[in-house]
Amino acid sequence: MQSFLQSLGTSVGVIGTQWGDEGKGKLVDAISGHFDYICRSTGGANAGHTIYTDGTKYVFHLLPSGLLHPKSIGVVGNGTVVSLPDLVQEIENLEHSGLDMKDRVKISLQAHLLFDYHKNIDAELERRKGKDKIGTTCRGIGPCYQDKIARRGIRVEDLLDLELLKEKLEQNCKFHAETLQIETDAEAEFEKLMSVREKVKPMLCDTRILLLKAYKAQEKILFEGAQAHHLDIDHGTYPFVTSSNVSAGGISTGLGFPPRAISGLVGIAKAYTTRVGAGPFPSELDNDLGEQIRQSGGEFGATTGRPRRCGWFDAVVVRNAVEFNGLDSINLTKLDVLTGLTEIKVATQYFLDDKEVFNIPTTRKANKELLRVEYETLPGWSEDLGGIQEFSQLPENAQKYVLRLEELINCPISVIGVGMDRQDLIYRA
């Protein structure tokens, strides 16, 4: 692990390369003990990072999962949207699990507050879409970002001016009630916020200055990504995306951290592909084999419990993320889930009208009728991967699979996941 960390430097980003759920939390947990600050820059509690350690399962939503390490400080940046009651509940849940959270969470004064009316708007808008629904988690993330962009958002700093806070809440509740014909309750929202205000006030700070001082002091900073590149609002499979820039650029805008100060970027890619919700999925296995992979890999959402759609590894998808984000290396996760398959396919190219394309088309007709996906078939393996710590100890066909993926995505695969526990990782030179 040490040589892997040294190659990345002191300010490192972890980015999902597919559609989320790649297992980012596991690598973050494995390496975060070597970092002083673990930061979230975008998104909200629609994320879900699941960590297994010593037989105990921990699920993180808004807080960085690196907080499992007792000396790390968790930073929730300005680019996030925060439901403070939910955040306090998450902190209390972790404390009940035995973690000491005192003085270990810092929240940006510029982050936007997410309210119950955002969740209600989310559910109502999804209901109105009918069969064309996007598959949102209905956690209110999109509507909260809508308020932010429309310049009617309420920020964390507004907690320090209760008169202004109440005024803004009343205006927003009135606006949304009249616009969408939904019930809102400004007084209830205010009182719910007041119930946690004193608990969160010590956590509030200018996180940009906090991280700038840490960087100048040569402290180590880890940027924990949420969702993944192909869910990015600008560069993902729009409109089936999240509501923020979850690619590498979001680290700088969502934390106020200088882009040139980011010393290394690691991409996380599952050894196959999954997706939650609707949207294009060229290599999807909508059959018994897809269900077999779902059950073997435990592919159910950490936040929602929804079953994930499963399919073959898509080299076009991951290569796109590698190129866009300038990734230094890849952590390939869940290689063990493919054990027992006699052959494994990899999507290598896309064609539209016999012309190669290098991105996933976003039109329904192109994906459903016109897109042709080229596959390469590789031999599988039957040997158990549990407990393997060296690449050379993997079955020959598993090694060949990893090396071929490395060639197809044009990026070194430096870490390989072979089980659920934080120790089940192979580090390659």
C-alpha positions in Angstrom: 0.0 0.0 0.0 2.8 2.4 0.9 4.2 2.6 -2.7 0.7 3.1 -4.0 0.1 6.0 -1.7 3.5 7.5 -2.4 2.8 7.5 -6.1 -0.4 9.6 -5.6 1.0 12.3 -3.3 -0.6 14.2 -0.4 -4.0 15.4 -1.9 -5.8 12.5 -3.5 -9.2 12.2 -5.2 -11.2 9.0 -5.5 -13.6 9.0 -8.4 -16.3 6.5 -9.6 -15.9 5.6 -13.2 -19.2 3.9 -14.0 -22.7 4.7 -12.5 -21.8 4.6 -8.8 -21.8 1.7 -6.4 -18.3 0.7 -7.6 -17.0 0.3 -4.0 -15.4 3.7 -3.5 -16.0 3.5 0.3 -13.8 0.4 0.7 -10.7 1.9 -0.8 -11.3 5.2 1.0 -11.6 3.2 4.3 -8.5 1.2 3.5 -6.3 4.2 2.9 -7.9 7.0 4.9 -5.9 6.1 8.0 -3.0 7.7 6.2 -4.9 11.1 5.7 -5.7 13.9 8.0 -8.8 15.2 6.3 -11.5 13.2 4.3 -13.7 15.5 2.2 -17.0 15.4 0.4 -17.4 18.0 -2.3 -20.7 17.3 -4.0 -24.1 15.5 -3.7 -26.0 14.8 -0.5 -27.4 11.8 1.4 -28.4 10.1 -1.9 -24.9 8.6 -1.8 -24.3 5.3 0.1 -20.9 4.0 1.0 -20.9 0.6 2.7 -17.9 -0.6 4.7 -17.4 -4.1 6.2 -14.7 -4.3 8.9 -14.2 -7.0 11.5 -17.7 -8.4 10.6 -19.4 -5.1 11.3 -21.3 -3.2 8.5 -21.2 0.6 8.4 -23.3 2.6 6.0 -22.4 6.2 5.3 -24.6 8.7 3.4 -23.4 12.3 3.6 -20.4 11.9 5.9 -17.1 10.7 4.4 -16.7 7.0 5.1 -13.1 7.6 6.0 -14.3 8.7 9.4 -14.1 5.1 10.5 -10.5 6.0 11.3 -10.4 7.8 14.7 -7.9 10.5 13.9 -9.4 11.8 10.6 -11.5 14.9 10.2 -14.5 14.7 7.9 -15.2 17.8 5.8 -18.6 18.4 4.1 -17.9 21.0 1.4 -19.8 24.0 -0.1 -20.8 21.9 -3.1 -22.9 19.5 -1.1 -26.6 19.8 -0.1 -27.2 19.0 3.6 -30.2 17.9 5.5 -29.0 18.8 9.0 -31.5 16.6 10.9 -30.4 13.6 8.7 -26.7 14.5 9.2 -27.1 14.6 13.0 -28.9 11.3 12.9 -26.1 9.8 10.8 -23.5 11.0 13.4 -25.6 9.6 16.3 -25.9 6.2 14.5 -22.1 6.1 14.1 -21.6 7.0 17.7 -24.0 4.2 18.8 -21.8 1.9 16.7 -18.8 2.8 18.9 -17.2 5.6 16.9 -16.0 8.8 18.6 -17.3 11.6 16.5 -16.6 14.6 18.8 -15.0 17.5 17.0 -14.4 15.4 13.9 -17.0 16.9 11.4 -16.7 20.2 9.7 -19.5 21.7 7.6 -19.0 24.5 5.1 -21.0 27.7 5.8 -21.7 27.9 2.1 -23.3 24.5 1.7 -27.0 24.5 0.9 -29.6 23.3 3.3 -32.0 20.5 2.2 -35.5 20.5 3.7 -38.4 18.1 3.8 -40.2 20.1 1.1 -37.3 19.3 -1.2 -38.0 15.6 -0.7 -41.7 16.1 -1.3 -41.0 18.0 -4.5 -38.7 15.2 -5.6 -41.3 12.5 -5.1 -44.0 14.6 -6.7 -42.0 15.4 -9.8 -41.0 11.8 -10.2 -44.7 10.7 -9.8 -45.7 13.1 -12.5 -43.2 11.6 -15.0 -45.1 8.3 -15.0 -43.3 5.7 -17.1 -40.6 8.3 -18.0 -39.4 8.6 -14.5 -35.6 9.0 -14.0 -35.3 6.7 -11.0 -34.3 9.4 -8.4 -33.8 8.4 -4.8 -36.4 11.0 -3.8 -34.0 12.4 -1.2 -34.6 15.9 -2.4 -31.2 16.4 -3.9 -32.3 17.7 -7.3 -34.9 20.2 -6.0 -32.4 21.5 -3.5 -29.8 22.1 -6.3 -32.7 23.7 -8.4 -33.2 26.2 -5.5 -29.5 26.9 -5.4 -29.2 27.6 -9.2 -32.4 29.7 -9.1 -30.8 31.8 -6.3 -33.4 31.1 -3.7 -31.4 28.5 -1.8 -30.9 28.6 1.9 -27.3 28.1 3.0 -25.8 26.8 6.2 -24.6 30.3 7.2 -28.3 31.4 7.4 -28.5 29.4 10.6 -26.6 32.3 12.2 -29.4 34.8 11.3 -32.7 33.3 12.5 -34.8 36.2 11.3 -33.5 35.9 7.8 -33.7 32.1 7.9 -37.4 32.2 8.9 -38.1 34.8 6.2 -36.4 32.7 3.5 -38.2 29.5 4.6 -41.6 31.2 4.4 -40.9 32.6 1.0 -39.7 29.2 -0.4 -42.6 27.2 1.1 -45.1 29.7 -0.3 -43.4 29.6 -3.8 -43.3 25.8 -4.0 -46.8 25.3 -2.6 -48.2 27.7 -5.2 -46.1 26.4 -8.1 -46.5 22.6 -7.6 -49.7 22.6 -5.5 -48.1 20.6 -2.7 -48.4 21.1 1.0 -45.5 22.9 2.8 -45.0 23.9 6.4 -42.4 26.6 7.0 -43.0 26.6 10.8 -42.4 22.8 11.0 -39.3 23.1 8.8 -38.0 25.9 11.1 -38.6 24.0 14.3 -37.0 20.8 12.9 -33.9 22.8 12.1 -33.9 24.5 15.5 -33.9 21.0 17.2 -30.4 20.3 15.8 -29.0 23.9 15.5 -27.0 23.9 18.7 -25.5 20.5 17.9 -24.3 21.5 14.5 -23.1 25.1 15.3 -19.7 23.9 16.5 -19.2 22.0 13.2 -19.6 25.1 11.0 -16.6 26.8 9.5 -15.0 28.2 6.4 -13.9 24.8 5.0 -11.9 26.5 2.1 -9.6 28.2 4.6 -9.4 25.0 6.7 -8.2 22.9 3.8 -5.9 25.7 2.5 -4.1 25.8 5.8 -3.9 22.0 5.9 -2.4 22.0 2.4 0.2 24.6 3.2 1.1 22.7 6.4 1.6 19.6 4.2 -1.1 17.7 5.9 -2.7 14.9 3.9 -6.1 15.4 2.3 -8.4 12.7 0.7 -11.3 13.7 -1.5 -14.0 11.1 -1.4 -16.1 11.0 -4.5 -19.9 10.3 -4.5 -21.8 8.7 -7.4 -19.6 8.5 -10.5 -18.5 10.1 -13.7 -21.4 8.9 -15.8 -23.8 10.4 -13.4 -22.2 13.8 -13.7 -24.8 16.5 -14.5 -22.8 17.7 -17.5 -20.8 14.7 -18.7 -23.1 11.7 -17.7 -25.9 10.0 -19.5 -28.2 13.0 -19.2 -31.0 13.3 -18.1 -30.4 10.1 -16.1 -27.8 11.7 -13.9 -27.4 13.3 -10.5 -27.6 17.1 -10.0 -24.0 18.1 -9.4 -20.5 17.7 -11.0 -19.3 14.5 -9.4 -16.3 14.2 -11.8 -12.9 15.4 -10.8 -13.7 19.1 -11.5 -16.3 19.0 -8.7 -13.5 18.6 -6.1 -12.3 22.1 -6.8 -15.6 23.8 -7.1 -17.2 21.9 -4.3 -14.5 22.6 -1.8 -12.7 25.7 -3.0 -9.5 23.6 -3.4 -7.0 24.7 -6.1 -7.1 22.3 -9.1 -3.4 22.2 -9.5 -3.0 21.2 -5.8 -4.6 17.9 -6.4 -1.7 15.5 -6.6 -3.4 12.2 -7.6 -6.6 10.7 -8.8 -7.8 7.1 -8.4 -10.7 5.8 -10.4 -12.9 3.0 -9.0 -14.3 0.4 -11.4 -16.3 -2.7 -10.6 -15.1 -5.9 -12.4 -18.5 -5.9 -14.1 -21.0 -3.0 -14.4 -24.1 -2.0 -12.4 -26.6 0.8 -12.5 -29.4 1.8 -10.2 -32.5 3.4 -11.7 -33.4 4.2 -15.3 -31.0 5.3 -18.1 -28.8 3.8 -20.9 -26.8 0.7 -20.0 -25.3 -0.8 -23.2 -23.8 -3.9 -21.6 -26.7 -4.8 -19.4 -27.6 -8.5 -18.8 -31.4 -8.5 -18.4 -31.5 -12.3 -17.9 -30.7 -15.1 -15.5 -27.0 -14.4 -15.6 -27.6 -10.8 -14.7 -29.6 -12.0 -11.7 -26.9 -14.4 -10.7 -24.3 -11.6 -10.6 -26.8 -9.5 -8.6 -27.2 -12.1 -6.0 -23.5 -13.1 -5.9 -22.4 -9.5 -5.6 -25.1 -8.4 -3.2 -26.1 -5.7 -5.7 -28.7 -3.8 -3.7 -28.5 -0.1 -3.0 -26.9 1.0 0.3 -29.2 4.0 0.5 -32.4 2.8 -1.0 -32.2 -1.0 -1.1 -33.1 -1.0 -4.7 -31.8 -3.9 -6.8 -29.0 -2.8 -9.2 -29.1 -3.6 -12.9 -26.1 -5.8 -13.7 -24.0 -6.3 -16.9 -20.6 -7.0 -18.3 -17.6 -4.7 -17.8 -17.8 -1.8 -20.3 -14.4 -0.6 -21.3 -15.9 2.3 -23.3 -17.5 3.6 -20.2 -14.4 3.3 -18.0 -12.0 4.5 -20.6 -14.2 7.6 -21.1 -13.9 8.3 -17.3 -10.1 7.7 -17.4 -9.6 10.2 -20.2 -11.9 12.9 -18.9 -10.7 12.9 -15.3 -7.0 12.2 -16.1 -6.9 9.3 -13.7 -3.6 8.0 -12.5 -4.7 4.5 -11.7 -7.7 2.2 -11.1 -9.0 0.2 -8.2 -10.8 -2.8 -9.7 -13.4 -4.0 -7.2 -15.4 -7.3 -6.7 -13.3 -9.5 -9.0 -14.3 -12.4 -6.7 -18.0 -12.0 -7.8 -17.1 -13.3 -11.3 -15.6 -16.6 -9.8 -17.4 -19.6 -11.3 -18.3 -18.1 -14.7 -16.9 -20.3 -17.5 -16.5 -17.2 -19.8 -16.6 -13.5 -19.2 -17.4 -10.8 -21.8 -16.2 -7.3 -22.0 -17.8 -4.5 -24.1 -14.9 -3.0 -26.1 -16.5 -0.7 -28.8 -19.7 1.0 -29.8 -21.0 1.5 -33.3 -23.8 3.6 -34.7 -24.5 3.1 -38.4 -21.3 1.2 -38.6 -19.3 4.2 -37.4 -17.5 3.9 -34.1 -18.6 6.2 -31.3 -16.7 6.9 -28.1 -19.5 8.0 -25.8 -22.8 6.5 -24.8 -25.6 8.0 -27.0 -28.2 9.7 -24.9 -31.2 9.4 -27.3 -33.6 6.5 -26.6 -33.7 5.4 -30.2 -29.9 5.2 -30.5 -29.6 3.1 -27.4 -32.6 0.8 -27.9 -32.4 0.2 -31.7 -29.3 1.5 -33.3 -26.3 1.1 -31.0 -24.2 -2.0 -31.7 -21.9 -3.2 -28.9 -18.8 -5.2 -29.7 -17.7 -7.8 -27.1 -14.5 -9.7 -26.4 -14.9 -13.1 -24.6 -12.3 -14.2 -22.0 -12.1 -17.5 -20.1 -13.3 -17.5 -16.5 -12.0 -19.2 -13.4 -13.4 -21.4 -10.6 -10.8 -20.9 -7.9 -11.8 -19.0 -4.7 -10.1 -15.6 -4.5 -10.6 -15.2 -0.7 -7.5 -14.3 1.2 -5.3 -13.7 -1.8 -2.8 -10.8 -1.2 -0.6 -11.0 -4.2 -1.4 -10.6 -7.9 0.7 -13.6 -8.8 -1.4 -15.8 -6.6 -4.6 -15.1 -8.6 -5.8 -17.8 -11.0 -4.1 -17.4 -14.3 -7.4 -16.5 -16.1 -8.2 -13.9 -13.4 -4.8 -12.3 -14.0 -5.3 -12.3 -17.7 -8.7 -10.7 -17.2 -7.2 -7.9 -15.2 -4.4 -7.3 -17.6 -6.7 -7.2 -20.6 -9.0 -4.6 -18.9 -5.9 -2.6 -18.2 -5.1 -2.5 -21.9 -8.6 -1.7 -22.9 -9.0 1.3 -20.6 -5.5 2.5 -21.0 -4.8 2.9 -17.3 -2.9 0.9 -14.8 -5.0 -1.2 -12.4 -3.1 -0.7 -9.1 -5.6 -2.2 -6.6 -7.8 -5.2 -6.9 -10.7 -6.1 -4.6 -11.2 -9.8 -3.9 -13.7 -9.8 -1.0 -15.9 -7.6 1.3 -13.5 -6.8 4.1 -11.2 -3.8 4.2 -8.2 -6.3 4.1 -9.4 -8.0 0.9 -7.3 -5.8 -1.4 -4.3 -6.6 -3.7 -1.9 -3.8 -4.3 0.2 -4.0 -7.5 3.5 -2.3 -8.0 
